[in-house]
Amino acid sequence: MLLIQNKRVNWHTWQIGIPGATAKDKENRRIPFNPKGRIAAILKRRAALGPDAFVFGSANGARQPTIQTAWETLKLIANGIEPRRR
């Protein structure tokens, strides 16, 4: 989850590609998402940060080093709250 970058979001098929190199079991996978759902809104907002930005990263698109920080950020964004930098 922490390594998903904007370049992995396919807006034509509404899927997020997870390369095997970043997955625990080393298998490539595709995660579908609802183009009208909450995650699509998050993905659209984050797309403005560029293709190499991390979907669940910091405000400027940098990678979040810990799951707790990323999870807290994800919960805030999902509820329409802009996370503050510490």
ZABABA-875805 format. One record per residue (C-alpha): residue in one letter; residue number from 1; x, y, z. Coordinates in nm, 4 decimals. Example, Ala and Ser with C-alpha at 12.3 -4.5 7.8 and 13.67 -1.06 7.14 Angstrom:
# residues 2
rest: A&nr: 1&px: 1.2300&py: -0.4500&pz: 0.7800
rest: S&nr: 2&px: 1.3670&py: -0.1060&pz: 0.7140
# end
This chain:
# residues 86
rest: M&nr: 1&px: 0.0000&py: 0.0000&pz: 0.0000
rest: L&nr: 2&px: 0.2758&py: 0.2447&pz: 0.0883
rest: L&nr: 3&px: 0.4557&py: 0.1942&pz: -0.2428
rest: I&nr: 4&px: 0.1619&py: 0.2635&pz: -0.4767
rest: Q&nr: 5&px: 0.2508&py: 0.5494&pz: -0.7074
rest: N&nr: 6&px: 0.0214&py: 0.7562&pz: -0.9263
rest: K&nr: 7&px: 0.1752&py: 0.6042&pz: -1.2401
rest: R&nr: 8&px: 0.0190&py: 0.2693&pz: -1.1388
rest: V&nr: 9&px: -0.3370&py: 0.4057&pz: -1.1624
rest: N&nr: 10&px: -0.5050&py: 0.3111&pz: -1.4903
rest: W&nr: 11&px: -0.7999&py: 0.5446&pz: -1.5518
rest: H&nr: 12&px: -0.9121&py: 0.3522&pz: -1.8621
rest: T&nr: 13&px: -0.9688&py: 0.0240&pz: -1.6787
rest: W&nr: 14&px: -1.0217&py: 0.1733&pz: -1.3298
rest: Q&nr: 15&px: -0.7506&py: -0.0402&pz: -1.1781
rest: I&nr: 16&px: -0.4400&py: 0.0106&pz: -0.9679
rest: G&nr: 17&px: -0.1474&py: -0.2057&pz: -1.0770
rest: I&nr: 18&px: 0.0725&py: -0.3544&pz: -0.8083
rest: P&nr: 19&px: 0.4048&py: -0.4789&pz: -0.9480
rest: G&nr: 20&px: 0.5262&py: -0.8099&pz: -0.8081
rest: A&nr: 21&px: 0.8532&py: -0.6491&pz: -0.7021
rest: T&nr: 22&px: 0.6659&py: -0.4521&pz: -0.4345
rest: A&nr: 23&px: 0.4208&py: -0.7261&pz: -0.3254
rest: K&nr: 24&px: 0.4858&py: -0.9697&pz: -0.0394
rest: D&nr: 25&px: 0.4231&py: -1.2753&pz: -0.2564
rest: K&nr: 26&px: 0.6015&py: -1.1264&pz: -0.5593
rest: E&nr: 27&px: 0.2867&py: -1.1636&pz: -0.7737
rest: N&nr: 28&px: 0.1663&py: -0.8838&pz: -1.0024
rest: R&nr: 29&px: -0.1894&py: -0.7833&pz: -0.9297
rest: R&nr: 30&px: -0.4567&py: -0.5362&pz: -1.0310
rest: I&nr: 31&px: -0.6955&py: -0.3808&pz: -0.7832
rest: P&nr: 32&px: -1.0175&py: -0.2464&pz: -0.9343
rest: F&nr: 33&px: -1.1751&py: 0.0718&pz: -0.8018
rest: N&nr: 34&px: -1.5089&py: 0.2402&pz: -0.8522
rest: P&nr: 35&px: -1.4566&py: 0.5461&pz: -1.0770
rest: K&nr: 36&px: -1.7314&py: 0.7264&pz: -0.8839
rest: G&nr: 37&px: -1.6223&py: 0.6111&pz: -0.5371
rest: R&nr: 38&px: -1.4228&py: 0.7729&pz: -0.2581
rest: I&nr: 39&px: -1.0920&py: 0.6229&pz: -0.3611
rest: A&nr: 40&px: -1.1301&py: 0.7699&pz: -0.7115
rest: A&nr: 41&px: -1.1620&py: 1.1171&pz: -0.5596
rest: I&nr: 42&px: -0.8434&py: 1.0610&pz: -0.3603
rest: L&nr: 43&px: -0.6618&py: 0.9272&pz: -0.6653
rest: K&nr: 44&px: -0.7681&py: 1.2280&pz: -0.8742
rest: R&nr: 45&px: -0.6471&py: 1.4738&pz: -0.6102
rest: R&nr: 46&px: -0.3165&py: 1.2939&pz: -0.5733
rest: A&nr: 47&px: -0.2671&py: 1.2706&pz: -0.9530
rest: A&nr: 48&px: -0.1885&py: 1.6427&pz: -0.9564
rest: L&nr: 49&px: 0.1355&py: 1.5637&pz: -0.7694
rest: G&nr: 50&px: 0.2755&py: 1.3811&pz: -1.0733
rest: P&nr: 51&px: 0.3285&py: 1.0191&pz: -1.1805
rest: D&nr: 52&px: 0.6032&py: 0.9405&pz: -0.9284
rest: A&nr: 53&px: 0.4114&py: 1.0716&pz: -0.6253
rest: F&nr: 54&px: 0.2900&py: 0.8145&pz: -0.3768
rest: V&nr: 55&px: -0.0881&py: 0.7777&pz: -0.3555
rest: F&nr: 56&px: -0.0804&py: 0.7447&pz: 0.0231
rest: G&nr: 57&px: 0.2217&py: 0.9675&pz: 0.0741
rest: S&nr: 58&px: 0.2811&py: 1.3067&pz: 0.2269
rest: A&nr: 59&px: 0.1172&py: 1.6297&pz: 0.1121
rest: N&nr: 60&px: 0.3902&py: 1.6771&pz: -0.1489
rest: G&nr: 61&px: 0.3776&py: 1.3130&pz: -0.2677
rest: A&nr: 62&px: 0.6794&py: 1.1810&pz: -0.0785
rest: R&nr: 63&px: 0.6725&py: 0.8233&pz: 0.0525
rest: Q&nr: 64&px: 0.5399&py: 0.7711&pz: 0.4044
rest: P&nr: 65&px: 0.7974&py: 0.5661&pz: 0.5963
rest: T&nr: 66&px: 0.5555&py: 0.3967&pz: 0.8379
rest: I&nr: 67&px: 0.2181&py: 0.2303&pz: 0.8009
rest: Q&nr: 68&px: 0.0680&py: 0.4163&pz: 1.0959
rest: T&nr: 69&px: 0.1424&py: 0.7540&pz: 0.9387
rest: A&nr: 70&px: 0.0126&py: 0.6401&pz: 0.6011
rest: W&nr: 71&px: -0.2979&py: 0.4845&pz: 0.7556
rest: E&nr: 72&px: -0.3747&py: 0.7991&pz: 0.9555
rest: T&nr: 73&px: -0.3248&py: 1.0081&pz: 0.6410
rest: L&nr: 74&px: -0.5509&py: 0.7778&pz: 0.4404
rest: K&nr: 75&px: -0.8282&py: 0.8013&pz: 0.7013
rest: L&nr: 76&px: -0.8099&py: 1.1812&pz: 0.7059
rest: I&nr: 77&px: -0.8144&py: 1.2106&pz: 0.3265
rest: A&nr: 78&px: -1.1007&py: 0.9595&pz: 0.2970
rest: N&nr: 79&px: -1.3051&py: 1.1791&pz: 0.5305
rest: G&nr: 80&px: -1.2294&py: 1.4976&pz: 0.3363
rest: I&nr: 81&px: -0.9788&py: 1.6339&pz: 0.5885
rest: E&nr: 82&px: -0.6507&py: 1.7686&pz: 0.4605
rest: P&nr: 83&px: -0.3691&py: 1.6226&pz: 0.6731
rest: R&nr: 84&px: -0.1283&py: 1.8669&pz: 0.8360
rest: R&nr: 85&px: 0.2455&py: 1.8266&pz: 0.8219
rest: R&nr: 86&px: 0.4102&py: 1.7634&pz: 1.1575
# end
